[in-house]
Every structure is written in C-alpha cells, then in structure tokens.
C-alpha cells in the first residue's frame, strides 16, 4: 500500500497546502516538478517498489535492500540520496522483535518502506500532514521526526521491564520463590534491545557527520539532541541488565540458603537416629550364656521399658540440645 504527502502551492493562493494520497500519475508530475514529497510504502511493498524504482531511478542493490528485512541498522550514501535502515522494537507474543524501517532521503523526496504498521512512522507522518510549517525544513526534518519516534518507542518497553524486575526483587526479598526462567527471559529481551540499539547509535553518529544532509547548525543540534537521547536509552538498558544480574544473584542465594537448611535438617535427623540405631542394635544381639555373673536379673518386660526409656531420653536430650543451639 502506498500513501503520500505533497506540498503544493497553487498559483491562485499565497500559502502552500499539503495534499494527501495522490495517484501515481500525480506523484510522477510532482517529482518531475521538484515538489517536496513523502512517499510511505507498507504492507505489500512488492506491488509498489517497481514503480518507485522507475521514478527515482534506484540502483538494483538499493531495491534488493528495500525487499530485505534481515539487515542491521545502516547508512549508505548514494549520489542523489541516502539510504538509512532503522529498527523499531515491538513486543509480539511476549517476545521482542525488530520491525525494520527503510528510509530514502533525497533533496526533494523522502521515502519510507516497511513490511508492517509501525507506530513511529505513523506518528511522524501524521504530524507532518497536519503541520505545513514543518515542510520549510525539508526532508531532513521528516527523517528527524522518524528517528525521534523510533527512539521514543524504546522507553515503554524499558519501563515495563524495569517494573517487572522491581516486582520480582520485592517477591524474592519477601521470601517467596521465583523461577529463574522469568528473569532469564527478561534478560534475553534486554539483550535483544541492546543488539538493536547499539548499531543505531553508530548510524545516528554517521548521520550527524553527513554534510549533504545536515547543512545548518540548527539541524545538527537537533540530531545531536537525538543522539544524546539514544545514549541515555543505552545507559538505561545497561543499568537494567545489571539489575537483572542482581535479581538472579538474589534468587540463587535464596535457593542456596534453602538447600543448606534442608541439608542441615537432614543431618540433624540422622544424628538423632544414630544413638537409636546403636541401642536397638545392642539389644538385638543374639547370644546365650550360662555364666551366672553375666545374666542380668531383669525380666524381659522391664528390659523393654528400659530400652524405650533410653530411646525417649536420647531423642529428647538431643532435640533440646539442637534447639538450644539454634540448629533445629
């Protein structure tokens, strides 16, 4: 699907107006007359890219890049335009995915190509369509708005991850059990965001150095502001990754403490049953003697009571000792 914005100044009017969604024939005339044009192609790029290739005389390598969605963020410089790829983060089925946005920036045209609906492009497109004054800054301002909304798209995701990590930390500190799988999933999301963000930082730095694109100090200041915002997002990302490691350490410490307590209890139980085993084994010895000096003058019933008494005394004394030491 193709939609467009064109700045047109009719001869009978003093102020220019923004026209929307012109036909291909009208777009061809606007491009031929040097009018400023924003062309947005999404959801079915195979139908519209051949027409775009013909109108802008695109190199076949550029067209192949527009069809692909497996590139990393990059900036390529061509004689009449610049090719820029951006990654917008999107959560789908509890997984962070990258939606790629291709941008072609020329003197009088700005083209965005994407496979699906992306909020940053829609927001930038809507703002430009409603603000005719923004067209005075040219296509570089369209690129600025697109990158600005792409950078802003990282903040909600980072806020959700930070909130979830705080909840997990409070749960662990409260003594409740938390699965490490949940934390590792959040850590994987942060790693994915970092892999998307790091190349875009380099790309934005290269954009600032492009004199063909950034011609005025005001434009350079705008993009430097964007670069600083991107660095802040990167710092937040690193701090949350460290926070994830701290939560994992808390969980592992909690699990280690529980395992140690379980081993201690099992050891204490085995120590309690050790004298019982000795007593029962001693009185289970099967031997017969006729020597009167070795015969115990106690009946079998009384002997049983003596054994049971020793067992009870042994259990009680050892239990009291372990509780007194705080081991039980």
C-alpha positions as CSV (number, residue, x, y, z in Angstrom):
1,X,0.0,0.0,0.0
2,X,1.3,3.4,-0.9
3,X,0.3,6.8,0.6
4,X,1.9,10.1,0.0
5,X,2.1,13.7,1.1
6,X,3.0,16.5,-1.3
7,X,3.5,20.2,-0.6
8,X,1.7,22.1,-3.4
9,X,1.3,25.9,-3.8
10,X,-1.4,26.7,-6.3
11,X,-0.9,29.9,-8.3
12,X,-4.1,31.5,-7.0
13,X,-3.1,31.0,-3.3
14,X,-0.5,32.7,-1.2
15,X,0.1,29.8,1.1
16,X,1.1,26.2,0.2
17,X,-1.0,23.3,1.2
18,X,-0.4,19.6,1.9
19,X,-2.1,17.2,-0.5
20,X,-2.6,13.6,0.5
21,X,-2.6,10.3,-1.3
22,X,-2.1,11.4,-4.8
23,X,-2.3,9.0,-7.7
24,X,0.8,7.6,-9.2
25,X,0.4,9.9,-12.2
26,X,0.1,13.0,-10.0
27,X,3.1,11.8,-7.9
28,X,5.2,11.5,-11.1
29,X,4.3,15.1,-12.1
30,X,5.2,16.3,-8.5
31,X,8.5,14.6,-8.6
32,X,9.3,15.9,-12.1
33,X,8.4,19.5,-10.9
34,X,10.7,19.2,-7.9
35,X,7.9,19.4,-5.3
36,X,8.7,18.1,-1.8
37,X,7.2,14.6,-1.5
38,X,6.9,12.0,1.3
39,X,6.0,8.5,0.0
40,X,5.2,5.8,2.5
41,X,5.0,2.2,1.4
42,X,3.9,-0.5,3.7
43,X,2.0,-3.9,3.7
44,X,2.6,-5.2,0.2
45,X,5.8,-3.5,-0.9
46,X,6.2,-5.9,-3.8
47,X,3.4,-4.1,-5.7
48,X,4.7,-0.5,-5.3
49,X,8.5,-0.9,-5.3
50,X,8.8,-1.5,-9.1
51,X,7.0,1.9,-9.7
52,X,9.3,3.6,-7.1
53,X,12.4,2.1,-8.7
54,X,11.4,3.6,-12.1
55,X,10.5,7.0,-10.8
56,X,13.6,7.5,-8.6
57,X,16.0,5.6,-10.9
58,X,17.1,3.4,-8.0
59,X,20.1,1.1,-8.2
60,X,19.2,-2.6,-8.2
61,X,21.2,-3.1,-5.0
62,X,19.1,-0.5,-3.3
63,X,15.9,-2.2,-4.4
64,X,17.2,-5.5,-3.1
65,X,17.9,-3.9,0.3
66,X,14.3,-2.5,0.3
67,X,12.9,-6.0,-0.1
68,X,15.1,-7.5,2.6
69,X,14.3,-7.4,6.4
70,X,17.4,-9.0,7.7
71,X,19.8,-6.1,7.6
72,X,21.3,-4.4,10.6
73,X,20.8,-0.6,11.1
74,X,23.0,1.0,8.5
75,X,23.6,4.2,6.5
76,X,24.6,4.1,2.8
77,X,25.5,7.1,0.8
78,X,24.5,7.3,-2.9
79,X,25.0,10.1,-5.4
80,X,21.4,11.5,-5.2
81,X,20.1,10.2,-1.9
82,X,20.9,8.5,1.3
83,X,19.7,5.0,2.4
84,X,19.0,4.5,6.1
85,X,17.7,1.5,8.0
86,X,16.2,1.7,11.4
87,X,14.9,-0.8,13.9
88,X,11.7,-0.2,15.9
89,X,11.2,-2.6,18.8
90,X,7.9,-4.4,19.1
91,X,6.6,-7.0,21.5
92,X,4.8,-9.9,19.9
93,X,3.8,-12.9,22.0
94,X,5.9,-11.8,24.9
95,X,9.0,-11.6,22.6
96,X,10.8,-8.5,21.5
97,X,11.0,-8.3,17.7
98,X,12.6,-5.7,15.4
99,X,10.4,-4.1,12.7
100,X,12.7,-2.6,10.1
101,X,12.1,0.8,8.6
102,X,13.9,1.7,5.4
103,X,14.3,5.4,4.6
104,X,15.4,7.1,1.3
105,X,16.3,10.8,1.8
106,X,16.8,13.0,-1.2
107,X,16.8,16.7,-1.9
108,X,13.0,16.8,-2.6
109,X,11.8,13.4,-1.6
110,X,11.5,11.2,1.5
111,X,10.5,7.6,1.2
112,X,9.8,5.1,4.0
113,X,9.4,1.4,3.3
114,X,8.2,-1.1,5.9
115,X,6.6,-4.5,5.9
116,X,4.0,-3.8,8.6
117,X,2.4,-1.0,10.5
118,X,5.0,0.9,12.6
119,X,3.9,3.5,15.1
120,X,7.0,5.8,14.7
121,X,6.4,6.3,11.0
122,X,2.6,6.8,11.5
123,X,3.2,9.4,14.2
124,X,5.8,11.3,12.1
125,X,3.6,11.1,9.0
126,X,0.5,12.4,10.9
127,X,2.5,15.3,12.4
128,X,3.9,16.4,9.0
129,X,0.5,16.1,7.3
130,X,-1.1,18.4,9.9
131,X,1.8,21.0,10.1
132,X,2.5,22.7,6.9
133,X,5.2,24.8,8.5
134,X,7.3,21.8,9.1
135,X,7.8,21.5,5.3
136,X,10.1,24.6,5.4
137,X,12.8,22.5,7.0
138,X,12.7,19.9,4.1
139,X,13.1,16.2,4.1
140,X,15.8,16.2,6.8
141,X,13.1,17.2,9.3
142,X,11.0,14.2,8.2
143,X,13.9,12.0,9.0
144,X,14.4,13.7,12.3
145,X,10.8,13.0,13.4
146,X,11.0,9.4,12.3
147,X,14.2,8.7,14.3
148,X,12.8,10.6,17.3
149,X,9.7,8.4,17.4
150,X,11.8,5.3,16.9
151,X,13.9,6.3,19.9
152,X,10.8,7.0,22.0
153,X,9.5,3.5,21.2
154,X,12.2,2.0,23.5
155,X,11.1,3.8,26.6
156,X,7.7,2.0,27.2
157,X,9.5,-1.4,26.8
158,X,12.2,-0.5,29.2
159,X,9.7,0.8,31.7
160,X,7.8,-2.4,31.6
161,X,10.9,-4.5,32.1
162,X,12.1,-2.3,35.0
163,X,8.7,-2.6,36.7
164,X,8.7,-6.3,36.3
165,X,12.3,-6.6,37.7
166,X,11.2,-4.5,40.7
167,X,8.3,-6.8,41.4
168,X,10.5,-9.9,41.2
169,X,13.1,-8.3,43.5
170,X,10.4,-7.5,46.1
171,X,9.0,-11.0,45.8
172,X,12.4,-12.6,46.4
173,X,13.1,-10.2,49.4
174,X,9.7,-11.2,50.8
175,X,11.0,-14.8,51.0
176,X,8.8,-16.2,48.2
177,X,10.1,-18.4,45.4
178,X,10.7,-17.0,42.0
179,X,11.7,-19.0,38.9
180,X,15.0,-18.1,37.3
181,X,13.4,-18.7,33.9
182,X,11.3,-15.5,34.2
183,X,14.4,-13.4,34.9
184,X,16.4,-15.0,32.1
185,X,13.5,-14.2,29.7
186,X,13.7,-10.5,30.7
187,X,17.5,-10.6,30.3
188,X,17.1,-12.0,26.8
189,X,14.7,-9.2,26.0
190,X,17.3,-6.7,27.2
191,X,20.0,-8.3,25.1
192,X,17.7,-8.2,22.0
193,X,17.1,-4.5,22.6
194,X,20.8,-3.8,23.0
195,X,21.6,-5.6,19.8
196,X,19.0,-3.3,18.0
197,X,20.1,-0.1,19.8
198,X,23.9,-0.4,19.5
199,X,24.1,-0.2,15.7
200,X,21.6,2.6,15.6
201,X,23.8,4.7,17.8
202,X,26.6,4.3,15.2
203,X,24.2,5.1,12.4
204,X,23.0,8.3,14.0
205,X,26.6,9.4,14.6
206,X,27.2,8.9,10.9
207,X,24.1,10.9,10.0
208,X,25.4,13.9,12.1
209,X,28.6,13.8,10.0
210,X,26.8,13.9,6.6
211,X,27.2,17.5,5.3
212,X,24.9,16.7,2.4
213,X,22.1,16.0,4.8
214,X,22.9,18.2,7.8
215,X,23.5,21.6,6.3
216,X,22.7,24.0,9.1
217,X,23.8,24.3,12.7
218,X,20.2,24.1,13.8
219,X,19.7,20.7,12.0
220,X,23.0,19.4,13.5
221,X,21.8,20.4,17.0
222,X,18.5,18.6,16.5
223,X,20.3,15.4,15.6
224,X,22.8,15.8,18.4
225,X,19.9,16.0,20.8
226,X,18.6,12.8,19.3
227,X,22.0,11.2,19.7
228,X,22.1,12.2,23.4
229,X,18.7,10.7,23.9
230,X,19.8,7.5,22.3
231,X,22.8,7.4,24.6
232,X,20.5,7.8,27.6
233,X,18.4,4.9,26.5
234,X,21.5,2.8,26.1
235,X,22.6,3.7,29.6
236,X,19.2,2.7,31.0
237,X,19.5,-0.6,29.1
238,X,22.9,-1.3,30.6
239,X,21.7,-0.4,34.1
240,X,18.7,-2.7,33.8
241,X,20.9,-5.5,32.6
242,X,23.0,-5.1,35.7
243,X,19.7,-5.1,37.8
244,X,18.8,-8.4,36.1
245,X,22.1,-9.9,37.3
246,X,21.4,-8.7,40.8
247,X,18.0,-10.3,40.9
248,X,19.4,-13.5,39.6
249,X,22.0,-13.4,42.4
250,X,19.3,-12.9,44.9
251,X,17.3,-15.9,43.6
252,X,20.4,-18.1,43.6
253,X,21.3,-17.0,47.1
254,X,17.8,-17.8,48.2
255,X,17.8,-21.2,46.6
256,X,21.3,-22.0,48.1
257,X,20.0,-21.0,51.6
258,X,17.0,-23.2,51.2
259,X,19.2,-26.1,50.1
260,X,21.6,-25.5,53.1
261,X,18.7,-25.5,55.5
262,X,17.3,-28.8,54.1
263,X,20.7,-30.5,54.3
264,X,21.1,-29.2,57.9
265,X,17.7,-30.7,58.9
266,X,18.5,-34.0,57.3
267,X,21.9,-34.1,59.1
268,X,20.3,-33.4,62.5
269,X,17.7,-36.1,61.9
270,X,20.4,-38.6,61.0
271,X,22.3,-37.6,64.2
272,X,19.1,-38.1,66.3
273,X,18.6,-41.6,64.9
274,X,22.2,-42.6,65.3
275,X,22.0,-43.5,69.1
276,X,18.7,-45.1,68.5
277,X,20.3,-47.4,66.0
278,X,23.1,-48.2,68.4
279,X,20.7,-49.0,71.3
280,X,18.4,-51.2,69.2
281,X,21.4,-53.0,67.6
282,X,22.9,-53.6,71.0
283,X,19.8,-55.2,72.5
284,X,19.2,-57.2,69.4
285,X,22.4,-59.2,69.8
286,X,21.6,-62.9,69.9
287,X,23.8,-64.7,72.3
288,X,23.2,-67.2,75.2
289,X,25.3,-67.5,78.3
290,X,25.1,-69.9,81.3
291,X,27.5,-67.9,83.4
292,X,25.5,-66.5,86.4
293,X,27.7,-63.4,86.6
294,X,26.7,-62.3,83.1
295,X,23.0,-62.9,83.5
296,X,21.1,-59.6,84.0
297,X,18.5,-60.1,86.7
298,X,15.8,-58.1,84.9
299,X,12.7,-59.5,83.2
300,X,12.1,-59.1,79.5
301,X,9.2,-56.6,80.1
302,X,11.2,-54.4,82.3
303,X,14.1,-54.5,79.9
304,X,11.8,-53.4,77.1
305,X,10.7,-50.5,79.2
306,X,14.3,-49.6,79.9
307,X,15.2,-49.6,76.2
308,X,12.1,-47.4,75.4
309,X,13.1,-45.0,78.2
310,X,16.6,-44.7,76.9
311,X,15.3,-44.0,73.4
312,X,12.9,-41.3,74.7
313,X,15.6,-39.7,76.8
314,X,18.1,-39.8,73.9
315,X,15.6,-38.2,71.5
316,X,14.5,-35.5,74.0
317,X,18.0,-34.6,75.1
318,X,19.4,-34.3,71.5
319,X,16.3,-32.3,70.3
320,X,16.7,-29.9,73.3
321,X,20.4,-29.5,72.5
322,X,19.9,-28.8,68.8
323,X,17.1,-26.3,69.5
324,X,19.2,-24.6,72.2
325,X,22.0,-24.2,69.6
326,X,19.5,-22.9,67.0
327,X,20.2,-25.7,64.6
328,X,16.7,-27.1,64.6
